[in-house]
Amino acid sequence: MFQTRVTEMLGIRYPLVGGTMMWVSTPEFVAAISNAGGLGILASAMYPSAESLGEAVDRVQKLTDKPFAVNLNLFPMMRPVDNREVLDVLVEKGVKIVETSGHSAPDALCGRFKASRMIWIHKCVGVRYALKVQEMGADLVTVVGYENGGATGKLDTGTMVLIPRVAEACRVPVIGGGGIADGRGFLAVLALGAEGLILGTRLLTTQEAPIHERLKQALLQAGELDTMLILRSLGATHRVWINEAAKRCRDLEASQAGVTEILSVVAGQKAKAMYDTGELDVGVVPCGQGVGLCHDIPTVQELFDRIIREAGEIAARLAAR
Ligand SMILES: Cc1cc2nc3c(=O)[nH]c(=O)nc-3n(C[C@H](O)[C@H](O)[C@H](O)COP(=O)(O)O)c2cc1C
């Protein structure tokens, strides 16, 4: 059930994609997602050198024989990465699926995906970006609505409108998400015209997610109102869980503090420290409104099986009416 062009093209059991998550999408977590029947995506930006990225890819390949992807980050970064080098590693290691996310995809880099016979997925937040990468040769497009955890872009289009708009405009298959956390949302995403679902926030409260137990428990307590937008003043809007660091970032932006001071609050290393130690106010955690739908901490396999089962039951119930 629920076989689509996404499951066919990617060779996965369920049309479920585990969104790239900085400091969370480790080889172990990526493999857990792929082994559970979805597509795990390794966050290449976590690795400071070609060598360490190569080792991470080796590790994923050791832990799963299922398809997985590697993300190339196109967002501006405090520690810029040379994506040409990253791509060299992926080609050398025989990685078959690549995801790009962030600002406009550079022609030269993306041309190499085709030349290397990789499947290219691009993640974005608007119809015009989706059409642009389709013309550049993207094989699939992922779109996430404004409810999503992490970068929300500038267009502020909600998932309910964004997915059908992109699905009617594009000929390539669409993976949709943003605020989705269960079988109800999965079925809705398919009804809107997507052929796969991307999940980020919901995966934070799984057993395998490599974040501290205290943070998982805090996210379980959080509701749909417990996220906020930060970094809009720098043109890099992110939806994050409301904690002291997020509020400090908001206050600094409001008082027009310098970029360096603002960025010091949201530094990735601070988020990593929080994931490792469970100190809940050290950094900011990207988090979508779907956090209000996270009520337990299943394994990834249990979560995926449940999403598919629930969606099947709802579809049958609706059809029977
Ligand atoms: C903790 C966390 C970290 C994220 N880091 C990244 C990232 O580094 N690169 C990226 O493209 N998207 C990142 N995202 C976005 C996800 O890949 C995905 O698009 C998004 O979470 C889907 O929306 P949802 O959170 O509402 O399910 C992150 C999301 C979360 C929750």
The ligand as a Gaussian input file, in Angstrom:
#p B3LYP/6-31G(d) Opt

LIG

0 1
 C       16.376000      19.613000      14.588000
 C       16.220000      19.916000      13.117000
 C       17.366000      20.209000      12.350000
 C       17.226000      20.476000      10.993000
 N       18.363000      20.698000      10.258000
 C       18.255000      20.856000       8.899000
 C       19.416000      20.977000       8.092000
 O       20.542000      20.988000       8.588000
 N       19.254000      21.089000       6.746000
 C       18.016000      21.067000       6.163000
 O       17.903000      21.140000       4.942000
 N       16.888000      20.968000       6.908000
 C       16.985000      20.842000       8.250000
 N       15.847000      20.676000       9.001000
 C       14.525000      20.594000       8.328000
 C       14.116000      19.122000       8.077000
 O       14.998000      18.476000       7.219000
 C       12.695000      19.017000       7.488000
 O       12.643000      19.687000       6.236000
 C       11.648000      19.617000       8.406000
 O       11.946000      19.277000       9.730000
 C       10.254000      19.095000       8.054000
 O        9.267000      19.742000       8.822000
 P        8.745000      19.192000      10.252000
 O        9.836000      19.477000      11.222000
 O        7.545000      19.998000      10.503000
 O        8.479000      17.727000      10.103000
 C       15.946000      20.461000      10.378000
 C       14.822000      20.200000      11.162000
 C       14.937000      19.933000      12.500000
 C       13.683000      19.649000      13.312000

